[in-house]
Amino acid sequence: MAKHILFTLSPWVEADGRGPYYCPDCAAVEGFLHYSPRIRDQIEIKHVDFPRPRKEIVALLGEENQSCPVLVLAEDAGAAPQALTSRATGRQFINNALAICNFLAEAYNGIKPHP
């Protein structure tokens, strides 16, 4: 089976020198992976730069779906009820931090957030 691909933002400094900044939603997913470290080996993780266009994401999901964090599901993953489908490419993806964590926890028997 192909691996799911998780995209998160690398920390960045704005063009006017403000920052450095980090994405709170990306940090939440990274925190989940800290608690479930064996999941890191089960998925592909890519850190992308803040400025758009984010070419690797656009290639998989189209121009309209380049927000982070985003989990691009493996093409052979089957239907996932919480996933969206890219109109441009037909690929399934999850672009909500909590939904990403819940999906990965279920798929790989990881730690789950308290309800």
Residue, then its C-alpha position, 0 to 999 in steps of 0.5 A: m500500500a502506498k503511504h498517506i502524505l502529511f504536509t505541514l508548514s515549516p516555521w517562517v519569517e515574513a518578508d518584512g522581517r516579522g516572525p518567526y511564526y509557526c502554524p498552530d494547527c500544524a503544531a497540533v498534528e506534530g504534537f500528536l505524532h510526538y505521542s504516537p511516534r511509530i506513526r511517523d514511519q507509517i506515513e510520508i511527512k513533508h514540510v513546505d514553505f509558507p508562501r504560496p503556491r505550494k507546488e507539491i500540494v497543488a500537484l496532488l490537490g489543485e490550486e484551491n486545496q493548498s492549506c496546511p496541515v493536509l493529509v493526502l490519502a494514499e490512492d489505494a486507501g479506499a473511501a474515508p468518510q471524513a475526507l474531502t475529494s479534490r475537484a481538480t485531481g480526484r484525490q482524497f484529503i483531510n485538511n482539519a488538524l483534529a480530523i487528521c489526528n483522529f484518522l491517523a489514530e484510527a488507521y494506525n492504532g495511535i493515541k486518541p484525543h480526549p472527547 
